[in-house]
Amino acid sequence: MKVLEIKPLKNKTLEVLIVKKEYNEPFWLIEPEPPSTPKMFNTLLRSSIAFTKFLKELLKKVKVDFATEELGMRSEQEFYTDNVLASLFKESNIPFFPVDIDENARTYLATNIDEKKVLRDRILEELAKLSNQKGKNKKPSTKEEYLIAYGQCLQQELEEQQQEINFPVRENWIVMEIMDNARKLNNKEKITCLYICSPEHVNGIKQLLESLDVRVEKLTLSKKIVSTYDETSSSKELEDLLQSMQIQVKPIIKRASEDAPYLLFFLDTDKRASPFDICMAYDSGFDAIIPYDNVTPEDAKNIVHDTIFSRSQKGVKHTCFFIGGKNIEKSEEVLKIVKDTMFPPFEASVIIDPGGAYTTAAATVAKVEDAMLSNNLGSLRDKSCAIFGTGSVGRIIAVLLSRLGCNVKIASINPKRVNGEEYAKNVAKLLGSRYGVDVQGVFASTRAKKVEILQNTDVIFCAATRGVRVIEKNLLKELKLMKIMVDINAVPPFGVEGIKLKDDMREIRPGIFGIGALTIGKLKHALEKEILKEVRSNGKGTYNYNFALQLGRKLLQKKIHPAKFATTLSYPVK
């Protein structure tokens, strides 16, 4: 049996012109019962005179090395003798090949499906017998219920297998045979193939070919009937209709703007662009990510101009600017310039997430909100909160909490910091002037100051530098009232002694519940990915920590734990 193995061409360049045919070539592994297409309708499943004439004109203008078409349910003899396209390519002296799943592979796949189909049909026959025996208006017996459930599982498996074979599997075979036919042309370095393709396979084949560095162009035939025939006339002679009509044929080549790739321009204010965000963008479906390092506001203006003016209006909708860098102030300055530089209709979408701070902060606050509600601990809005750490993540957590209505302290814990009290107060002032929030800045470099803050706080967030222990176990012993502690530090030693990475409201001491870094990180990862997907599909708007918080809440509301809903049914034993 021929093995499915797709290899790119070596030392050759292949261009494939995909011409969308007028119908989907019939294909099945097991013939449908009853036939899905009436026999009379089957006469329409052939290339029309308009399509044939169009191809003749195309072949005069485009030099084609070989042509291909799906074999479908035809034999090779039928493909060459009863196919008007075979005659056309023969007249033009162009090699013409059928491409499809290998016959032996098709037989193997059909056997596998047929066994399942036979079992499903046995179940249907048994259900029909039971239905006749019990008569009308009687509830299904236990046996019937189990047979129905079994039959539904088999039917679903059959449909999924056939879908898999009809599309991914079949398309891989078609692409392999196109490549193999191109490979046989030993005396050619640049090869052009004309592929007559069923409409339902155009996009799949195109993507597969492009993944092999094949240049692909799609061409669709537009047909329009123009007739002077009066439909209200009493005459119903087809001859009159045919003589009064014209078939107008026009090729439509897909424009670049309609096929514009999704591009993300990553503007990082740091020395090196973050590989984390680049990987996330690729995983979310962007075709290419273009990173820029050490971006200044002036750099950003030039990059935006060059980008939006090089793309069409539709191309701009497939464009995103992602602003990163650990310094929030620099990132916000770049954001302002990016937004001010664009104008209607050349407005691309913009994401700002300095060093992942916005999505991490949003995920942290959304998770604590959800955890409190899920455990009947009330709303986060009326709680006292403390953030240990004045970096980017800590600052945005403070902003979000303050806007919720919480009483918020942000604490600097670095004992080596000169004028620590003044520094902490300046951080609070900066947050107030920049974001319009009321936050208290405190210096907590000593054990006594930490205890004082912890005793007067409901929810504690550890957002200090990686690998820095903020709260030791002996501090926890001095706390009497219930507390929630959140640690975003995933590098040992963790911010809170005794907390584990995957903790999700685990009681680390009596009355003290912990949420670990991986629990936050998992939501942060999902959140950033969803934002990138949203941007890719929506194509407009600015996405910051406010949007991230709202989306984080939605993601948590949608969460379903499959294990809680799992059910196993066993047929009763006599």
N, C-alpha and C positions, 0 to 999 in steps of 0.2 A: 504494500500500500504506500502511496506517495505520502511523504511526511510534510506537514505544514511548518515551513521555516522561511521566514522573510529576511532577506539580506539586502542591504543597500548596494547600489552599483559601485564598482571600483573603476576609476579612470574614465567615467562616462557621466554625461549630464543628460537627465531625462526630463522632458516637459510633457505633461499630460493635459490634453484639452478634453475636459469632461462635457459631453453634450447630453443634456437631459432629454431622454426619449419621452414619448407621449403617453406612456402607460408603464405600470410596474410589471416586469416580466414575471409570470406565474412561477412560483416555487413552493414546494412543500416536501417534507420527508414522508409523510403518510397522507394519502389523498383524503381531503375533507369529505365528510358524509353528512348531509347531502352536499353535492358540489357547491362551493361558495359562489361560483360564477356560472350562470346559465350558458348552455352551449351556443345559443344565438349571439349572446354578448361577446363570446370568445372571438368572433369575427372582427371585433374592434381592436383586439390585441395584436396589432401589426403596425408597421411603419406606414404612415399615410403618404399619399402622393406629394403633399406639401412638404413633409419632412424629408422625403427622398430628394425632391428638387432642391431643397435648401442645402442638403449635404453635398449634392453635385456642385453647387456654386461655391461652397466652402472649400472643397477639395481643389478647386481651380486656383484658389488664393492662398491656401495653406499647404506647405509641403509636409506630408505625413509619411512617416516611415512604416508604421503598421497601425492597424485598428483592432479594437476588441469590443465584444458585447457579451453580456451574461448569457449563459447557455440555458438556464432555467430548467424547465421540464422537457425540453426538446432533446432528441438524440443528435449526435454530431451530423448525421446524414440530413436530418430535417433542418439543422442549423445552416447547412450549406446549400441545400436544394430548394427548400421552401421559404427562404429568407430573401426578401428583395434587397436587403443591405449587402448580402454576400455577392449578389450579381453586380451591384454598384461598385464595390471595392475591387472586384475582379476586373471590371471594365477599366478601372482607374489604375490597375496594376499595383494595388496596395495589399500586402498580406493582411488577412483577416482571421482572427482567432477567437474561439469561444473561451470565456473565463468563468470559472465557477468552482464549487466544491468538487474534489476528485470523486469519481463514481464509487470507488471502493470505500472511501471515507464516508460518503453519503449513506451507503448500505450499512456500514457499521453503526452510524448515528441513528439511522432509521430503526434498526433492530432493537437498539436500546430503548427507543421511545415506544416501539410497537409492543414490547412486553408490558410496559406500564399501561398502554391503551387497552390491551386485552383484559388486564385486571380491572381497569375502570369499567369496561363494558360488562364484565361479569357482575359487578356491583349494581350497575344500572338494571340489568336483567332481573337480579334478585329483588331489587326494590320494586320493580314493576309487578312481579309475582305477589309480593307481600301486599302491595296496594290493591290488587284485584281480589285477594283473599279477604281482606278486612272490610271491603265495601267503603261507602262514603261516610263522612262526618265522624270518623273514629280517629282518636289520637294516635300518632306514630308509636309503635312499640319500641322497647329499648334496643332491639336488634336493628330496627329501621334507623333510629337516631345515630347509632354507631356506624352503620353502613353509609349514611349520608355524610357524616363527618369524614370518614375514610375516603369516600368518593371525592369530596371537595378537596382534600389534601392531594390526591392523585391528579385531579384536574388542574390544580394550581401548579403542581410540579411539571405536568405536561406542557402547560402554556409557557412557563418560565424556560423550560428546555428548548422549546421551539423558537421562542423569542431570541434566546441566546444564539442558537444555530443560524436562524434567519438573518441576524444582523452581525454581531461581532465576529462569529466564527466564519460565516460566509464572506463577509467583507475582507477578512484576512486572507482567505483563499484567493479571492479575486485580485487583491493587490499583489500577492505572491506571484500569480501567473502573469500579471502585467510586467512585473520586474523580471521574471524569467524570460519572457519573450523579448524584452529589451536587451537582456544579457546575451541573447543568441546573435544579436547583430554585431559581430566581432569587428567589422570594418568601420564602425561608426563611433565617434566620440560624443556627438550631440544628437540625441534621438527625440523624435516627436511621436507621441502616441495619441490617437483619437479613440476615446473610450465612450461608447454609447451606453448610458447608465440609466437604470430605473430611478425615478424621482426619489423614492424612499431611501436610496443608498448614496445619493450624491454627497451629502455632508460627511458621512462616515468614511467613504472612500477618500474624499479630499483630505481629511485630517490624517488618515493613515499614510497617504502618499507624502504629505508635507513633513511628517515625522521622519521620513526617509530622505529628506532633502530633495524631494522632487518638486519642480515648479508646476503649479496647478492653476488652470484657468477654467472657470465654469461658464457654460454657454447654454442659454435656454431659448427655445423657439416659441415665439408668441404667435398664435394663430387667431385670426378674427374673420368671421363671416359677414360679408356685406351683401345685402340682398334687396332688390326692388320688389320682391314678392309681397303682395298684399295679404297679410295673414287673415284679414277679415273676409277675403274673397271666398266665394262658395266653391271655387275650383280647388281640388285637392290633388291634382296631378303632380307627382314627384318630378316629372319631366319639366314642368313649368318652373318648379322651384329650383332645379339644378341649372336651368338656362338663365335664371335671373340672378344667380349669386356669383360672388367672387370670394376666393379665400386669400386674405392678405397675410403674408408671412413675414415676420420680422425677428431677427436674432436679438437677444438681450444678453449682453456681457455684464456680469456683476462688477460694479464699480469698486474701486479701492476704498472709497469712503464707507461703503456698506460692509466691507470686509475688514474695516480698520481694526488692527490688533489693539488689545487692551494694554496700555503702557502706564507704568507707575514710575514717576520721577522722585527719587528718594533724596531729599535735601537734608543732610545731616550737618549740624553745626559743630560736631566733634571732629577730632583728627582723623578718625576712621569711621566709615558708615557701618552701622550695626548689622551683622549677618543675621541676627535673630529676625528683625523686621523684613529683611530681604527674603529669607526662607518662607516666612509667613505669607508674604505677598504672592510668591510663586505657588504655594500650596492652595491659595485661595482662587487661583485661576488666571492671574495676570500673565500675559504672553511674554512680557519682558519688564525687567526692573532696571532702571538706569540710576546708579548711585552717584552722589556728589558729596565730597568731604569738605570740611571747614567752610561751609556756606555762610556768606554774609548777606545782609539785606540787599546790597547792590548786586551780588551774584544772583540772588533769587530773582530779582527783576529781569535780568538778562535771560536767565534760563526760562522763565515763564513766557517772555516775549517770543523767544526762538521756538518754544514748544507750540504755543497756541496758533502762531502764524504759519507753522509748517503743516498743520492738520486742518481738515475741513470742519464744518460745524458738527457733523456727525462724528468725526474723528476726535474732536474735543470732548465729546461725551464719553469716549473710551479712554480718557486721560485722567490721571489722578496725581496730585502732588502730596507726598507724604513727608511731613516735617518732623525730624527727630533731633536727638542731641540731648545730653544730660542737663544742660543749662536751660531752665524754663524761660528766663528772660530773653535769651538769644533766640530761642525757638519762637516765642510769641512775636518778637520783632520781625522775624522772617515771615511768619503767618500774615502779619498786617500788610507787608509789602506784596506778598503773593495775592492776597485778596484785592488790594488796591490796583494791582497791575492788570487784572482781568476786567473784561467789560462784556455786556451782552452783544452777540450771542456766544462769544468766545469765553465761556466760564466753565472751567473744569472743576471737578470735586477736589476737596482738600481734607486731609487727615492730619491732625497734630497730636503727637504722642511722645513727648520728650523723654527719651530713655525708657519708654514703656510706662512712665509715671502715671499718665492719665488713665490708661486701661487698668493698671494695677490698683490705683486708688479707687476707681469706680467699682472694680470687682470686689475689693475689700469691703467697701461700704454696703454694696448690694448684698453681699454674703452675710454680713452681720445683721442687716435688716431682716433678711429671710430667716436666719437662724433664730432670732428672737421671736418672731411671729410663729415659727414652726414649733417652738418649745414653750409657747404661751407665756413669754416674758415681757409682753407689752411692746410698745413702739420704741424705736431708737430715737425718735424725735425729742422725747423729754428726758433723755439721759445725759449724765455728765461724762465727758470723754476726754482722754488724754492720749496724745501722740508723742512717743519717745523717738525723736529723730526729726531733724529740720531739713532733710534733703527734699528732692523733688516730690517723691511719693508722699512723704509726711505732710508736706505743705498742701498738696491737693486733697489729701484725706481731710485735713483741717478745714479747707474751703468747703468741701461737700457737706461735712458734718455741721458746720456753722449755718449753711444755707438750709439745712434740715430743721434747724432750731435747737441744736444741742448746745450745751455749755462746754466750750472747747478750750483745752490747754495744749500748747505745743512746746515740748521740752527739749532743750539742748542738753546732751549728757556727756559731752567731751570734757574731761577734767583738765586737759591741757589748753583749753581755749581761754585766751586772755579776755578779760571783760565779758565773761559769759552771760551775766545778767543783762548787760546792755545789748549784746548780740541777740539774745532771745527776744528782748522787747522790740528790737529793730525788725526781726523776722515777722513778728505780729503786726507791726505798723505797715510793713510792706504788703502783707496779705490784705490788710484793711484798705490801703490806698489802691491796690491793683484790682482786688476782687470785691471790695465793698463788704467785707465780712468782719465780725467781731470775734477775735481770737486773743487769748491771753498767752504771752510768751514767758516761759519760766526757765531757769537754769537749774538742772537736777543732776549734778555731777556726784553728789554724795548719797550714801545709803539713806540717811535721815530724810533728805528731800524727796527721794523716790518713794519712801514709805508714806510720807505726808500726802503726796499726789495720789498714790494707790488707794489710800484709805478714803479719800474723798471723791473717788471716781467709780463709775459703773462699768465702763468699757475702756479697755486699755489696748492701744495699738503700738506694737513695736516695729518701727520702720527705720531703724538705725542702719549703719554700715554693715555690709555682709560680714558674718563671722564675729560679731560683737555681742557679748552677753549683756543684756540690759537688766534682767530680773532674775536673781538667784532664788533657789528654793527657800532659803531661810527668810526671805522677804515675804513670801506667800503665807508663812505661818502667822504673821502679824495682821493678816486681813480677816475680818469677821463677817462682813456682808458678802452677798453673792456678787461675783465679778465674771466678766467675759474678757478673755485675753486673746488677742490676735497677733500672730507673728508672721511677718512676710519674709523673714530671713531663712533661706534654704541652705545656707552654708554653715556647718558646725564651727564653733558652738552656736546653737540657736539663741534667738533673742530672749526666750523664756526657758529657764531650766525646767526640764520635765515634760515639755510639750513635744509632740511628735509631728512629723511632716504631714501625715494624712489625718490628723485629728480634725474632727468635725463636731464640735460641741462635746468633746470628751471631758469628763470631770477629772482634771489633773490633781486637784485637791478638793476636799469637801466644800462645795459651794462655788468652786472656781472652774469655769469651763473654757477649754482651749480650742482654738481654730488654727491649724498648722499652715505652713507656707505652701505645701503642695495643693491643699484644698483651695487656697486663694489662687495659686498659679494655674490650676486646672480651669477655673472660671475665667481668669485673665486671658489664657490662651484661646479659649472658645470665643471670648468677647472680641479680641482683636481680629480673629478669623471672620467672625460675623460682620464686623464693621467693613473689612476689606471686601467681603462678598456683597454687602449692601451697596458700597460705593461702585463696585463693578456693574451691578444691575441697575442702579439708580442713575449714576452718571452726573450728579450735581449735589451742591451743598457743602457745608463745612462740618466736620465730625471731630468733636472735642470731648472733654471729660463729662460734660452735661449729657451729650448723646450717649456716651459710653455707660453712664449710670442707668439711664432709662432702658437701654438695651440689655444691660446686665440683669435688671429686674425681670425683664421679659423672659430671658433665658432660664432664670431660676423658677419662674412660674410654669414653664413648659416641661420642667424636668419630670421624668417618669422613671421609677425604679422597676425594671422588668421583673426582678426577682419577686417583688411583692405581688405581682399579678400572675405569676406562673401557676399553671394548673395541669395536673396529670389525671387522665381518665383511664380506667381499666374496665374492660368488658366483664360483666358479672360471670363468675364461675358457678356452674351448677353444683 
